[in-house]
Amino acid sequence: MKTLSAIVVFLIAFSSVNAQDNTSKADSLQKVLASVGKNDTTAQYSLFKQLYDIYIIDDLPAALSIAQKQYLLAKNQNDITREGEAAGWLGNTYYGQGKNDSSLFFLNKALESYRIKPDKEKEADILNNIANVFRVTARY
């Protein structure tokens, strides 16, 4: 009987805990981003990454905005690695929107940065994404 009571209490407690949905997570991250100083680029990069990961699921315009901010920040900081990462985000987001020419432009930018600062795994991912664009547009 004690086991049954414990299971019932556990199920009631477990069912009352609600997970935070993506909208409230994004809102919370946006508030933190607004409070982060402009000189704290490491925190900005981290928050941009988390926001992009949330928005890319179902809000492509917001994901595009975050990717553009990350790209400009990296470009201004002359951070080739993060610039390449953001260019990849832009390429993937444009691909999701069906804007294949813009997608290819930014994926090639990402590829250039990964060839300047070699990262073979990311370079292979970008090449795969470029191939997907060509496959979808039947330009191969």
Beta strands, then each sheet from edge to edge (+ up, - down):
end
